[in-house]
Amino acid sequence: MKNKSLYISSLSMLLLMAACADEQIAEFKVEKPANIEQYEYLNAYDALKTYVDRTANPNFKLGIALGANDFVAGGQVHSLAISNFDEMTAGNEMKYASCVSDDGTMNFYNVTNFVNEAKAAGMTIYGHTLGWHSQQNIKYLNSLIADKEVVGDGSVTNKYAYQSDFEDGNPIGGWGNNSTLEVVNEGPDGSKCLKMTNPSVVNPWEAQAAIDLPFEGGQVYYLSFKVKGSVEGSMGASFQHSADYGGRGDFPSMNITTDWTEVLVSTTAQDGADRFLFNYGAYAGSIYIDDLAIYYESNAGEVAIPVSVIEDDYSSGTPIGGWGGHTSSVVDGVCVVENPSESQSWEKQLCYEVTTPFTNGTVYFLRLKIKGTKESSIGVGFQNPNGYIGCGDFPALQVTTDWKEVTISTACTGEGATRLLFNIGAYVGTLYFDDVCLYYEKSANAIPLTPEEKKDTLTWAMDNWITGMMKACEGYVTVWEAVNEAISGTDKDNDGYYDLQSATRGTVSAEDAVNNFYWQDYLGDEGYVQTVVGLARKRFEENRGNTSALKLFINDYNLESDWDDNKKLKSLIHWIERWESDGITKIDGIGSQMHISCYEDPATQESKKNHIVKMLELLKESGKLVKISELDMGYVDKEGKSVKTEDLTFEQHQEMAELYKFVVSKYLEIIPVEQQYGITQWCATDSPAESGWRAGEPVGLWDLNYNRKPAYGGFADGLKGAE
């Protein structure tokens, strides 16, 4: 399963098969492929599981991987499975990310349905998988071990999202019904205030004043201001998601009199709120507003500290970069930008570009000193340069003819944004910039959990997960992949064995470190597997499980590798000895994935076969149960290139059939009866061209039209021990 989602895309194609007359064991007849008489011999084969010698190999289980929901749906997926196989492995439905949501709640509905249907069909299930680093709900798990907040002193202070007394002369924006917004000298004490004038009664939302800012979903916001009107009436206020104009929280209706009064109302902002609105279309006349504030309450002990992303005081002598026909230079430590002619605002841009993308959903603050040769405003926003996608706009940056320090903020609203853009095309004149700083705020009240606290928390999370899964299965699933793919391909400590995969010790790629969750980094090299195994046994027994039937496997890939002389398997056996050294932990079996290829080059193929034999011999010597857990096969030509299904010759199909026969027969020959668990075929059909797993390769026992392939015959021959 290296680097793949366990969505078995080839198996999903089973749904394309014709309907079956009943849901009992189906008889699969094979039509001879047109013009290919060589394949006719495959019609003589029976269902695969009939070739297992149950007397000689009484414990052997022949398995298939499939979509659990496809099996539950019935039809040909159901019939194919019960006709040819003893056991099933669910592709995705029994994995952590499929059952655990972002808030930690668990849903085992699909698991329960799968178990019930398997029980009714008399088929066993191989539980896949309890412990793994991939397909985990990373958001939830990281939230469990995030820095904890220090409680404030209990007093409350106001945190302002927006505040204005309009003394700067700048109104807020708005639209609709020929309404106007302006700043006038008609405030309560003759000071400046906002005047909103609506000429006629329309729907409330048809005349609006707007403030675009990110608001936190779930937060209670207070709206306070002084107000009077030219006539008595009322108006509304609300939050909105600007992209779809959807409501994100309404304030109570507010009465307006002809005298100045103070208003204080509140509401809870919903997720996605990024715009505040006054809705005054139903009020015909002028509304005067002063001392406008939108705020929330916070513990006085909370402290936020800025984390700078961009800082530029131009002391380097380098101006802001950009394009579009303007000129930029640094004069006396100030960036001077001259735009001689007007254009669309985005046709001339100043740009700061970062290597690490801005974080989607994070609120960023832009603080800078700015002036110009005329009063106006310019736009500022984030952009993903791949497709020039806008990822969040700041409120308009106001420019006056005097130096002014301005701070504006917005949330980054997209992935991959690496540009901070100033759109200056519509500003004709000279702009002066200094002390530019883009930053986000981080709580100074947060302190990291200790390693022991993280271990305790994640042990609880693992227990919660395993308990939920065992309850859902009610003891029916007796064989489990306890831990999957724990071993890396790196020996950092030079002890002769590969280390465990780890995001903190450099044994995985930077991409994997971000996208996966490595439990062993928190539970410990020994503690990880010991914890999973111990919890699995305990919770299985508590949920009506027959403890004598419970078997726990460790599963991994590249155990048959020839390039390191089976070092990964030797390392896994070494680690199993370490995990079991506590005298409590018991691991019953080893699963080998075996996503292999048939090689056209004879020398390469011989080396691969020799190391498959070595793998089986090492597994035999381990004394553990042995399962080939995910067998499938591609084809590699003499140039080392994977051959697509459509280009495979009949002779190459036959070579693959012989290799299937070799693998299956060698398993039955080398692995003692008492150590045999069985073999699971990973892909029923060849992989479609658009698949996420070995796309377009001949990995199945059936082709995409569900004709048996020579691989089917080779597999059957291996099971029956044919010469």
C-alpha positions in Angstrom: 0.0 0.0 0.0 2.9 2.3 -0.4 1.8 5.9 -1.3 -1.7 5.1 -2.2 -5.2 5.6 -1.0 -6.8 2.3 -0.4 -9.7 3.1 -2.6 -9.7 0.0 -4.8 -10.6 1.8 -8.0 -10.4 -1.4 -10.1 -12.9 -3.2 -7.8 -15.4 -0.4 -8.1 -15.8 -1.4 -11.7 -17.5 -4.5 -10.5 -20.7 -2.5 -10.4 -20.6 -2.4 -14.2 -21.3 -6.1 -14.4 -24.8 -7.3 -15.5 -27.4 -8.0 -12.8 -27.4 -11.5 -11.3 -30.6 -13.6 -11.1 -30.1 -14.2 -7.4 -27.7 -13.3 -4.6 -26.6 -16.9 -3.9 -23.3 -18.3 -5.3 -23.1 -17.2 -8.9 -21.7 -19.4 -11.7 -19.3 -17.2 -13.7 -19.1 -18.2 -17.3 -16.5 -16.6 -19.5 -17.1 -15.5 -23.1 -14.2 -16.1 -25.4 -12.6 -12.7 -26.2 -13.2 -12.0 -29.9 -10.4 -13.1 -32.2 -8.2 -14.4 -29.3 -8.5 -18.1 -29.3 -5.5 -18.5 -27.0 -7.7 -17.5 -24.1 -10.4 -20.2 -24.6 -8.7 -22.6 -22.2 -9.7 -20.3 -19.2 -13.3 -21.4 -19.6 -12.4 -24.8 -18.2 -11.4 -23.3 -14.8 -13.8 -23.5 -11.8 -14.2 -20.8 -9.1 -10.9 -20.0 -7.5 -11.6 -21.2 -4.0 -12.5 -24.7 -5.3 -8.7 -25.3 -5.9 -7.7 -24.9 -2.3 -7.0 -28.4 -0.9 -8.9 -28.1 2.4 -7.5 -31.4 3.7 -3.9 -30.5 3.2 -4.4 -26.8 4.0 -7.3 -26.7 6.5 -6.6 -23.1 7.8 -5.9 -21.5 4.4 -8.1 -18.5 3.5 -8.4 -17.1 0.0 -9.2 -13.4 0.2 -10.2 -10.5 -2.0 -10.0 -6.8 -1.3 -13.2 -4.8 -2.3 -15.3 -1.8 -1.4 -17.4 -2.8 1.6 -20.3 -0.7 0.5 -20.2 -2.4 -2.9 -20.4 -5.8 -1.3 -23.3 -4.7 0.9 -25.2 -3.4 -2.2 -25.4 -7.0 -3.5 -25.3 -7.9 -7.1 -22.2 -9.0 -8.9 -19.7 -7.7 -6.3 -21.4 -9.8 -3.7 -21.7 -12.8 -6.0 -18.1 -12.6 -7.2 -16.8 -12.5 -3.7 -18.7 -15.4 -2.3 -18.2 -17.5 -5.4 -14.4 -17.3 -5.5 -13.2 -16.3 -2.0 -13.4 -17.1 1.7 -12.5 -13.7 3.1 -12.8 -10.0 2.4 -10.6 -7.0 3.1 -12.4 -3.7 3.0 -10.7 -1.1 0.9 -11.5 2.0 2.9 -14.4 1.6 5.2 -12.6 0.2 8.2 -9.9 2.9 8.3 -9.7 5.8 10.8 -10.4 8.7 8.4 -13.5 6.9 7.1 -15.0 6.6 10.6 -13.7 9.6 12.6 -14.9 13.2 11.8 -13.1 16.5 12.4 -14.6 16.9 15.8 -13.8 13.3 16.9 -17.2 11.8 16.6 -17.3 8.3 15.1 -19.7 6.7 12.6 -19.5 3.0 12.2 -22.6 2.6 10.1 -20.8 1.3 7.0 -18.7 -1.1 9.1 -21.8 -2.6 10.9 -23.6 -3.1 7.6 -20.5 -4.8 6.1 -20.1 -7.1 9.1 -23.8 -8.1 9.0 -23.7 -8.8 5.3 -20.5 -10.8 5.6 -22.0 -12.8 8.5 -25.1 -13.6 6.4 -22.9 -14.7 3.5 -20.7 -16.9 5.7 -17.6 -14.9 4.8 -14.9 -13.8 7.2 -13.4 -10.3 7.3 -9.7 -9.3 7.7 -9.8 -6.1 9.7 -7.9 -3.4 7.9 -6.5 -1.5 9.8 -6.3 -0.4 13.5 -3.0 1.5 13.5 -1.6 3.3 10.5 0.0 6.7 9.7 -1.9 7.3 6.5 -5.7 8.0 6.1 -5.9 9.4 9.6 -8.1 12.4 10.5 -5.0 14.7 10.9 -7.1 17.7 11.7 -8.7 16.1 14.7 -5.6 14.3 15.9 -3.5 17.5 15.7 -6.2 19.4 17.6 -5.9 17.0 20.5 -2.2 17.8 20.9 -2.3 21.5 20.0 -1.0 24.0 22.5 -3.3 24.6 25.4 -4.6 28.0 26.3 -3.8 29.6 29.7 -7.0 30.8 31.3 -7.2 34.6 31.7 -7.8 36.4 35.0 -11.6 36.2 34.6 -12.2 39.8 33.7 -13.5 40.7 30.2 -12.1 43.1 27.7 -13.4 44.0 24.2 -11.6 42.9 21.1 -12.6 45.1 18.2 -13.1 43.7 14.7 -14.1 47.2 13.4 -14.2 50.6 15.0 -14.7 54.1 13.5 -15.8 57.5 14.5 -15.5 58.7 10.9 -13.2 61.5 11.8 -10.9 60.4 9.0 -13.6 61.3 6.5 -13.9 57.8 5.0 -17.4 56.3 4.8 -18.0 52.6 4.5 -19.0 51.1 1.2 -22.5 50.3 0.0 -24.9 49.8 -2.9 -28.6 49.6 -4.0 -31.6 51.8 -4.8 -29.5 54.9 -5.6 -28.7 55.1 -1.9 -25.7 57.2 -0.9 -23.1 57.0 1.9 -21.0 60.0 2.9 -19.3 61.5 5.9 -20.9 64.8 7.2 -20.3 67.2 10.1 -23.6 66.4 11.7 -22.6 64.1 14.6 -24.0 64.4 18.2 -21.5 67.1 19.1 -21.0 68.6 15.6 -18.3 66.0 14.8 -18.1 63.9 11.7 -20.5 61.0 11.3 -21.7 58.6 8.6 -24.9 59.6 6.7 -26.8 56.8 4.8 -29.6 58.1 2.6 -32.2 55.9 0.9 -34.6 57.7 -1.4 -37.5 55.2 -1.3 -38.9 52.1 0.4 -37.7 48.8 -1.1 -36.8 45.5 0.4 -34.4 45.8 3.3 -31.6 44.2 1.4 -31.9 46.4 -1.6 -30.0 49.2 0.1 -27.0 48.1 2.1 -23.8 49.4 3.7 -21.0 46.9 4.0 -17.8 46.3 5.9 -15.7 43.4 4.5 -13.8 41.7 7.3 -13.3 38.1 8.4 -15.4 37.1 11.4 -14.9 34.0 13.5 -17.7 31.4 13.2 -19.3 30.6 16.5 -18.2 33.9 18.1 -20.7 36.2 19.7 -20.3 39.7 18.2 -21.6 43.0 19.7 -22.7 45.9 17.5 -22.7 49.3 19.1 -23.2 52.8 17.6 -25.0 56.1 18.0 -27.9 56.7 15.6 -30.6 59.1 14.6 -32.8 59.5 11.6 -34.6 62.1 9.6 -37.8 60.1 10.3 -38.6 57.4 12.8 -38.2 53.8 11.5 -36.0 50.7 11.8 -33.3 48.9 10.0 -31.5 45.5 10.2 -27.9 44.3 10.4 -26.4 40.9 9.6 -23.3 38.9 8.7 -22.9 37.5 5.2 -20.6 35.2 3.2 -19.6 37.4 0.3 -18.9 34.6 -2.2 -22.5 33.4 -2.3 -24.4 36.2 -0.5 -25.6 33.7 2.1 -26.6 34.9 5.5 -24.2 34.1 8.4 -26.1 35.6 11.4 -28.7 38.3 11.9 -28.7 41.0 14.6 -32.1 42.1 16.1 -34.0 44.8 14.3 -32.9 48.3 15.6 -35.3 51.2 16.1 -34.4 54.7 14.8 -35.8 57.9 16.2 -35.2 61.5 15.3 -33.0 62.0 18.3 -29.5 60.5 18.9 -29.8 57.2 20.8 -27.3 54.5 21.6 -27.7 50.9 20.2 -26.2 47.7 21.5 -27.2 44.4 20.0 -25.5 41.0 19.5 -25.5 37.9 17.4 -23.4 34.8 16.7 -21.4 34.8 13.5 -21.6 31.6 11.5 -18.7 29.9 9.7 -17.8 31.8 6.5 -18.9 35.2 7.7 -16.7 37.8 6.0 -19.0 40.8 5.5 -21.1 43.0 7.9 -24.2 44.7 6.5 -26.6 47.4 7.5 -29.8 46.6 5.7 -31.8 49.8 5.4 -33.8 49.5 2.2 -37.1 49.6 4.0 -36.2 53.0 5.6 -36.8 56.0 3.3 -34.7 59.0 4.5 -31.3 59.7 6.1 -29.7 57.7 8.9 -26.8 59.2 10.8 -24.4 56.9 12.6 -21.4 57.7 14.8 -18.9 55.7 17.0 -19.6 52.5 15.2 -18.0 49.4 16.7 -18.2 45.6 16.1 -16.4 43.6 18.8 -16.4 40.5 20.9 -15.6 39.9 24.6 -12.4 38.2 25.6 -10.6 37.3 28.8 -8.4 40.1 29.9 -5.5 37.7 30.4 -5.4 36.7 26.8 -2.5 38.1 24.8 -1.9 37.8 21.1 1.6 38.3 19.6 2.3 39.1 16.0 4.2 36.6 13.8 5.7 38.4 10.8 5.5 36.8 7.3 6.8 39.8 5.3 8.8 42.8 6.7 10.4 45.4 4.5 11.8 48.8 5.5 13.7 49.1 2.2 17.0 49.4 3.9 18.3 46.9 1.4 17.7 49.4 -1.4 15.4 47.0 -3.3 11.9 48.3 -4.2 8.7 46.2 -4.3 8.6 44.0 -7.4 5.8 44.0 -9.9 4.7 44.5 -13.4 2.5 46.6 -15.7 4.4 49.7 -16.8 5.0 51.6 -13.5 8.4 52.4 -12.1 9.7 51.6 -8.6 12.8 52.8 -6.8 14.1 53.3 -3.2 14.9 56.9 -2.3 16.2 57.7 1.2 14.9 54.4 2.6 11.4 54.9 1.1 9.9 52.9 -1.8 8.7 55.3 -4.5 6.3 54.0 -7.1 5.3 56.1 -10.1 2.3 55.3 -12.3 2.1 57.7 -15.2 -1.2 56.5 -16.8 -4.5 55.1 -15.7 -5.5 51.5 -16.5 -7.6 48.8 -14.8 -6.4 48.4 -11.3 -5.1 44.8 -11.8 -3.1 45.7 -14.9 -0.4 47.3 -12.8 0.6 45.5 -9.7 3.2 45.5 -6.9 4.0 42.1 -5.6 5.6 40.4 -2.6 6.1 36.7 -3.3 6.8 34.1 -0.6 8.0 30.5 -0.9 5.8 29.0 1.8 2.1 29.5 0.9 -0.1 31.7 3.1 -2.4 29.5 5.3 -5.9 29.1 4.1 -8.3 30.4 6.8 -5.7 32.4 8.7 -6.4 36.1 9.3 -3.5 38.3 8.2 -2.8 41.9 9.1 -1.1 44.3 6.8 0.6 47.3 8.5 2.4 49.9 6.6 3.2 53.6 6.2 1.8 55.2 3.0 1.2 58.5 1.3 0.6 59.6 -2.3 0.5 62.7 -4.5 -3.3 62.5 -4.4 -6.0 61.1 -2.1 -7.5 57.8 -3.3 -7.4 54.1 -2.5 -5.7 51.0 -3.9 -6.7 47.3 -3.6 -4.6 44.7 -1.8 -5.1 40.9 -1.9 -3.7 37.4 -1.9 -3.2 35.4 -5.1 -2.4 31.8 -6.1 -0.2 32.4 -9.2 -1.2 29.0 -10.6 -4.2 30.2 -12.5 -4.0 33.7 -11.0 -6.7 32.7 -8.4 -7.7 35.4 -5.9 -7.4 34.1 -2.3 -8.8 37.0 -0.2 -9.0 40.7 -0.6 -8.2 43.3 2.1 -10.4 46.3 2.6 -9.4 49.2 0.3 -6.1 50.7 1.4 -6.8 54.5 1.8 -4.1 56.9 0.5 -3.8 60.5 1.7 -1.2 63.1 0.8 0.3 62.9 4.3 2.2 60.0 5.8 -0.2 57.7 7.6 0.3 54.3 9.3 -2.5 52.0 8.2 -3.5 48.5 9.4 -6.0 46.4 7.5 -6.8 42.7 7.8 -8.4 39.8 5.9 -8.4 36.0 5.9 -6.6 34.0 3.2 -9.4 32.2 1.5 -7.6 29.6 -0.7 -4.9 27.1 -1.0 -1.5 27.8 -2.7 -1.5 31.6 -2.3 2.1 32.9 -2.4 1.6 36.4 -3.6 0.6 39.6 -1.8 -0.5 42.0 -4.5 -1.1 45.8 -4.5 -3.4 46.8 -7.5 -2.3 50.3 -8.5 -3.4 50.6 -12.1 -6.2 53.1 -11.4 -4.0 55.3 -9.2 -2.2 57.9 -11.4 0.5 59.6 -9.5 3.3 58.7 -7.1 2.9 56.3 -4.1 5.3 56.2 -1.2 5.7 53.0 1.0 7.7 52.4 4.2 7.8 49.8 7.0 5.6 47.2 5.3 4.7 44.3 7.6 2.4 41.4 6.9 1.7 39.3 10.0 -0.7 37.0 11.7 -1.5 36.8 15.4 -0.6 33.8 17.6 -1.9 33.5 21.2 0.8 34.1 23.7 -1.4 32.3 26.2 -0.8 28.9 24.6 1.8 26.6 25.9 2.8 23.3 24.3 1.7 20.0 25.9 4.5 18.0 27.4 5.5 14.8 25.6 3.8 12.8 28.4 0.6 14.8 28.0 0.6 14.1 24.2 1.2 10.4 24.8 -1.6 10.2 27.3 -4.0 12.1 25.1 -3.2 10.0 22.0 -3.4 6.8 24.0 -6.9 7.8 24.9 -7.7 8.6 21.2 -6.4 5.2 20.1 -8.4 3.5 22.8 -11.5 5.4 21.8 -11.0 4.4 18.2 -10.3 0.7 18.8 -13.2 0.5 21.3 -15.6 2.0 18.7 -14.4 -0.4 16.0 -14.7 -3.5 18.3 -18.2 -2.5 19.4 -19.2 -2.1 15.7 -17.9 -5.6 14.8 -19.3 -7.3 17.9 -16.6 -10.0 17.9 -17.3 -11.2 14.4 -14.0 -9.9 13.0 -11.4 -12.1 14.7 -8.3 -11.3 12.6 -6.9 -7.7 12.5 -4.1 -5.8 10.9 -3.1 -4.3 14.2 -0.4 -2.0 12.7 0.3 -1.2 9.0 3.5 -0.1 7.4 5.5 0.9 10.6 8.9 0.2 9.1 10.8 2.8 7.1 13.5 2.1 4.5 16.2 4.1 6.4 18.7 3.0 9.1 19.5 6.4 10.7 21.1 4.9 13.9 23.3 2.4 11.9 22.2 -0.6 14.0 21.7 -2.7 10.9 17.9 -2.5 10.9 15.5 0.0 9.4 14.0 2.5 11.8 10.3 3.1 12.2 8.7 5.7 10.0 8.8 9.1 11.7 8.0 12.7 10.9 10.5 13.9 13.4 13.5 11.8 12.7 13.8 12.2 8.9 12.8 8.7 7.9 9.9 10.0 5.7 9.6 12.6 3.0 8.6 16.2 3.8 5.3 15.7 2.0 4.5 12.5 4.0 5.4 14.3 7.2 2.8 16.9 6.5 0.1 14.6 5.1 0.3 11.7 7.6 0.0 11.2 11.3 2.8 9.2 12.8 1.5 7.8 16.1 4.9 6.3 17.0 6.4 9.9 17.3 4.2 10.3 20.3 3.6 6.8 21.7 7.2 5.7 21.3 8.9 3.1 19.1 8.0 0.2 21.4 4.9 1.8 22.9 3.0 2.4 19.6 2.6 -1.2 18.6 2.4 -2.4 22.3 -0.5 0.1 22.9 -2.4 -1.0 19.8 -2.0 -4.7 20.4 -2.9 -4.4 24.1 -6.0 -2.3 23.4 -7.1 -4.6 20.6 -7.1 -7.6 22.8 -8.8 -5.9 25.7 -11.6 -4.2 23.7 -12.1 -7.3 21.6 -12.8 -9.4 24.7 -15.1 -6.8 26.1 -17.2 -6.9 23.0 -18.2 -10.5 22.8 -15.0 -11.6 21.1 -13.7 -15.2 21.5 -10.2 -14.4 22.7 -8.8 -17.8 21.6 -9.8 -16.9 18.0 -8.3 -13.4 18.0 -5.2 -13.0 15.7 -3.3 -9.7 15.3 -1.0 -9.1 12.3 1.7 -6.6 11.5 1.6 -5.7 7.8 4.1 -4.1 5.5 5.4 -3.7 1.9 8.7 -4.5 0.2 9.3 -7.5 2.4 10.3 -9.5 -0.8 12.7 -6.8 -2.0 15.9 -7.9 -3.7 17.7 -4.6 -3.7 18.4 -4.8 0.0 18.4 -8.6 0.3 15.0 -8.6 2.3 16.4 -6.1 4.8 13.0 -4.7 5.4 11.6 -8.1 6.4 14.6 -8.8 8.6 14.1 -5.4 10.2 10.4 -6.1 10.8 11.2 -9.4 12.5 13.7 -7.6 14.7 11.1 -5.0 15.7 8.6 -7.7 16.5 11.1 -9.1 18.9 11.5 -5.7 20.5 7.7 -5.2 20.7 7.2 -8.6 22.3 10.2 -8.2 24.7 7.9 -6.7 27.4 6.5 -10.3 28.0 3.0 -9.0 27.5 2.6 -8.1 23.8 1.8 -10.9 21.5 1.9 -10.5 17.7 0.3 -13.5 15.9 1.2 -13.0 12.3 3.0 -11.1 9.6 1.3 -9.7 6.5 3.3 -9.2 3.3 1.7 -6.9 0.8 3.5 -8.1 -2.4 2.6 -5.4 -4.9 5.0 -7.0 -7.3 5.9 -7.0 -11.1 6.8 -9.6 -13.6 10.0 -8.6 -15.3 10.8 -9.3 -19.0 14.5 -9.3 -18.2 15.4 -12.9 -17.2 18.2 -12.0 -14.7 16.0 -9.4 -13.0 13.1 -11.8 -12.8 15.3 -14.6 -11.3 16.6 -12.2 -8.6 13.0 -11.2 -7.8 11.9 -14.8 -7.5 14.9 -15.8 -5.4 14.0 -13.1 -2.9 10.3 -14.1 -2.8 11.6 -17.5 -1.7 13.9 -15.9 0.8 11.0 -13.9 2.2 8.9 -17.0 2.6 11.8 -18.8 4.3 12.3 -15.9 6.7 8.6 -15.8 7.5 8.7 -19.5 8.2 11.6 -19.0 10.5 9.7 -16.3 12.4 7.3 -18.8 13.7 4.4 -16.4 13.0 1.3 -16.9 11.0 2.0 -15.8 7.4 -0.5 -13.9 5.2 0.2 -12.5 1.7 -2.1 -9.6 2.3 -2.3 -7.5 -0.9 -1.1 -9.5 -3.9 -1.2 -7.9 -7.3 1.1 -7.8 -10.2 2.2 -5.5 -13.1 4.6 -6.1 -16.0 8.0 -4.3 -16.6 9.8 -4.5 -20.0 13.5 -4.8 -20.6 13.9 -1.0 -20.5 12.5 -1.0 -17.0 9.2 0.6 -18.0 5.8 -0.5 -16.8 3.7 -2.0 -19.6 0.0 -0.8 -19.8 -2.7 -3.5 -20.1 -3.6 -2.5 -23.6 0.0 -3.1 -24.8 0.5 -6.5 -23.1 1.0 -9.4 -25.4 -0.4 -12.9 -24.9 3.1 -14.2 -24.2 3.6 -11.6 -21.5 0.2 -12.5 -20.0 1.5 -16.1 -19.8 4.7 -14.9 -18.0 2.5 -13.2 -15.4 0.4 -16.3 -15.0 3.6 -18.3 -14.4 4.7 -15.8 -11.7 1.3 -16.0 -10.0 1.6 -19.8 -10.0 5.1 -19.5 -8.6 4.1 -17.2 -5.8 1.1 -19.1 -4.7 2.7 -22.6 -5.0 5.8 -21.5 -3.1 3.7 -20.1 -0.3 2.0 -23.5 0.1 5.2 -25.3 -0.3 7.4 -23.3 2.1 5.0 -22.1 4.8 4.1 -24.9 7.2 0.4 -25.7 7.5 0.3 -24.5 11.1 1.6 -21.1 10.0 -0.6 -20.7 6.9 -3.2 -18.0 7.1 -3.8 -17.4 3.4 -3.5 -15.1 0.4 -5.6 -12.0 -0.5 -5.7 -10.8 -4.1 -5.7 -7.0 -4.0 -7.2 -6.2 -7.4 -10.0 -8.2 -8.9 -9.7 -6.5 -12.3 -7.1 -4.6 -14.2 -6.7 -1.0 -13.1 -8.6 1.6 -15.2 -6.5 4.3 -16.8 -7.8 7.0 -14.4 -7.2 4.9 -11.3 -5.1 6.2 -8.4 -3.5 2.8 -8.0 -1.2 1.4 -10.7 -3.2 3.2 -13.3 -3.8 1.3 -16.5 -1.8 -1.7 -15.4 -2.7 -5.4 -15.7 -3.0 -6.0 -12.0 -6.2 -8.1 -11.9 -7.2 -11.7 -12.4 -10.0 -10.5 -14.6 -9.9 -7.8 -17.2 -12.1 -4.7 -17.1 -14.9 -6.7 -19.0 -14.6 -9.4 -16.4 -13.1 -12.0 -18.7 -10.7 -14.3 -16.9 -7.1 -13.6 -17.7 -4.2 -16.0 -17.8 -3.3 -14.6 -14.4 -6.6 -16.3 -13.1 -5.4 -19.6 -14.5 -1.9 -19.1 -13.0 -3.4 -18.3 -9.6 -5.7 -21.4 -9.8 -2.8 -23.6 -10.9 -0.7 -22.4 -7.9 -3.6 -23.3 -5.5 -4.0 -26.8 -6.9 -0.3 -27.4 -7.1 -0.3 -28.1 -10.9 3.0 -28.8 -12.6 
